[in-house]
Amino acid sequence: MKYKLQFLTSEYLDTVLSWRNQDRIRKNMYNEKIITMEEHQQWIQHILQSKNDVYLLFFMDDIPTGLVYFNRINYKHEHCYWGFYIGRDDAAKGSGTIMATLAFDYAYKKLKMNKIYGEILAYNLASVKFHEKLGFKQEGLFKGHIKKDDKFIDVYTYGLLNKDWYEFQRPFILNDLVRKGIDVCEDSCSC
């Protein structure tokens, strides 16, 4: 199987909108309302012009499978926020790990980031576990940070430094993928 990342373009507008509006994805976002096509078109125009946002589609054998993004990119302090989701319900187990591996290599090597950080809604235990598997460390907790269904939700903050990714976690992740018969090519980003 071949894996790659490529810049999001308006060609995939419908695909990404259908993924973003899935219940399983919306419930783990800050904004869980259904996004209209008009709102989605405005959003994509904004990100395509932004210098502080990078949105990448993840492909498995040339089939769009997920979306990963870096935003709030701070080139001076070399850090950025990340987010992701696997859009396809039938994606192979391990797809998220492969996508994250390619994405981190892009952020650290091409964007020259020192740190990637993420925010996770406290009830999203699968995402907490995933971040920890990738080597992220919890750095903070925003108590009652987001309001959903008239309830305030805590948000965890996690960070991953460049040196920790390359010295510790990346070799571990790649070895685990190889043991599972998955080869992630070093140059899988057409960005």
N, C-alpha and C positions, 0 to 999 in steps of 0.2 A: 504494500500500500504506500502511496505517496502522500506527503503532507506538505502544505504550504500556507503561508499568510500572504495576503495582498491587500492593498489599500481598498477601503470601501468606496464604491462609486454608486452613482444614482442607478446604474444598471440593476443593482440588487435591492433597490428600495422596497419592492413588494415582499421579497423574501425576509428581510430584516423586520419589517413591520409585522408580518405574520408571526415571526418568532417572538417579538417584543410583547405582542398582545396575548400570548399564551398564558393561561392562569398560573402555571408552574414557574414562569419567569416573572410575571407582574407582581406576584405576592412577595417576592424578595427584593423588590426595587423600592426606592424612596417614594416614587410616584407610581401607584399601581392602577391608575385609571387607564381605560382603553384609549389608545392613541389613534387619532383620525389620520387619514392620508394627508390632509392639509397640514396638520401639525407636524407630521413626519417629514413632509417635503421642506417645511421651514427649518426643521432641525438639521436635515442633511445639508441644506444650503449653508447653514451656520458652520457646521463642522468642516465642510469642504474648504471654507475660507479661513478657518482658524489656524493660527500658528502654535496654539497651546493645546491642541487636541489631535490625536491620531487614532483613527478607527480602522481596524484590520479584520478582514474576513478570514476565517480558518477553513481550509479546504482539505477534504480527504478524497483522494483519487478524483480531483477536479469537481467534487460535489460540495457546495457551500454547506458547512456543518455548524459553524459557530461564529461568534463575534467577540473580539477582545479589543479593549480600548485603553488608551492612556490619555488622561486629561489633567487639567490644572498643571501642565508641564511647566516647571520652573527651571529654566536653563542656567540661571545664575547659581542657584543652590543645588542643582542637579537632582531634583526629585520630582515625582509625579504620582498621581492617583491612578489606580487601575480598576477595571471592571470587566466582566466577561459573562457569557452564557453560551451553552451549547443549545442551538436552536432545534436541531433534529431530534425527534423523540427516539428514533432508531439508531442513534449514534453508538458506535462501539464503546464498550467499557474502556476507560483510559483516554478517551478523546480529550477531555479537559486537561489532563496532565500533559499530553502532547502539545496542545494549543498553548498552554502556559509556558512550557519550555521554550517553544519557538518565540513567543511573545517577549519573554524576559531577555532572551538573547538579543532581540531587536531593541528593546528599551535600554539595556546596558551598553550594547556595542554601538548601535546607530544613533540613538538619542543621547548617548553618553550620560546616562543617569547613574547616580550613586545609590539612590534609594527608590523603591516602589512601595507605595502604601495603599491600603484598602480599608474600606469601612464595611462592616457586616452587621445586619440586623440581628439582634441577640437571639431571636428564635430560629435563625437559619444555622442550625448546628452542622449540617452537611458542609456549608461553606467555611465555617470555623475549622472543621476537621481538614478540609481541602487546603486551606491556607497554611495550617500547621504542617501538613504533609510536604508542602512546597518550601518549608523553611521559614515562613513568616513567624514573627514573634508579636505577641500582643503588647501594644504600647500604651493603650489607654481605653477608657470607657466613657462614652457620653451618656450620662443618665437621662432618661426621659427625653431623648433627642428628637424623635420622630413621632408624629401623631397619626395613628391609623385606627379607623373604626372607633373613634373617641377614646382610644387608649394610647398612652405614651410608651414608646418602645426604646429600650436602650440600644446603643450602637457601639460595637467594639471597633477599635482601630488597631490595625496590624501593619507592620513594616518588614521589609526585606532589603538588606544591604547588598550591594553588588558583590563585595568580597565574600559574604556568607553564601551567596548563591553559587559562585564559581569555586570556592574552596571546599564547601561542604555539601550543599544540597543538590546541585546540578549533577555531580558525579554519581551520587546515590540514586537520583531519579533516572538518569540514563541507564545505569546498570540494571535497575529494576525493569525498565522498559525492554532492554535487550533480553533479560531472562524470560520476558513474556513474548518474545519474538517480534518486538517492535523496534525498528531502526529509524531513528529521527536524524535525518540528514542535516549536516552542519549548515548548509546553504539552502534553506527551505523558505526563504522570504523573498518574494519578488517586489519588495518595497524599496 
